[in-house]
Amino acid sequence: MVGRTDRIAGDVAETPFSPKDVVATLFHLLGIDPQAEIHDRLGRPYPIGGNGRVRSELLA
């Protein structure tokens, strides 16, 4: 179990993480660098994992 919420599960009380963290962690597990970039039609770079980060607590 990761994190904790308040009594009514309305707010995160401990160890918040975002869906982008989950995506970055999944890319990491697949052997893909979450900071690897793709480019849009105008050539602007975007990291495939967004601004998420690999969360080791999800790997336990």
C-alpha positions in Angstrom: 0.0 0.0 0.0 1.3 3.4 -0.9 0.2 6.6 0.9 -2.7 7.5 3.0 -5.8 9.7 2.9 -7.8 11.5 5.4 -10.6 9.7 7.3 -13.2 10.2 4.5 -10.7 9.7 1.6 -11.2 13.2 0.5 -7.6 14.4 0.6 -4.2 12.9 0.4 -2.5 12.8 3.8 0.7 11.1 2.9 2.8 10.2 -0.2 0.8 11.9 -3.0 1.6 10.9 -6.6 0.0 11.8 -9.9 -1.1 9.7 -12.9 2.0 11.1 -14.7 4.1 9.4 -12.0 2.4 6.1 -12.8 3.1 6.6 -16.6 6.7 7.5 -16.0 7.1 4.4 -13.7 5.5 2.2 -16.4 7.9 3.5 -19.1 10.8 2.8 -16.7 9.7 -0.8 -16.2 9.4 -1.2 -20.0 13.0 0.0 -20.3 12.1 3.3 -21.9 13.5 6.5 -20.6 10.5 8.5 -19.3 12.3 11.7 -20.2 12.7 10.6 -23.9 11.2 13.2 -26.2 8.7 13.1 -29.0 8.0 16.2 -31.1 4.7 17.7 -32.2 4.0 19.0 -35.7 5.8 22.2 -35.0 8.9 20.4 -33.8 8.4 21.2 -30.1 9.8 18.5 -27.8 7.7 16.8 -25.1 8.9 14.2 -22.7 6.9 11.0 -23.2 6.4 10.7 -19.4 5.2 14.3 -19.0 6.5 15.9 -15.8 6.0 12.6 -13.9 8.8 10.9 -12.1 9.6 7.2 -11.4 8.2 6.3 -8.0 10.2 3.5 -6.4 7.4 3.0 -3.8 5.2 1.7 -6.6 7.7 -1.0 -7.4 7.8 -2.7 -4.0 
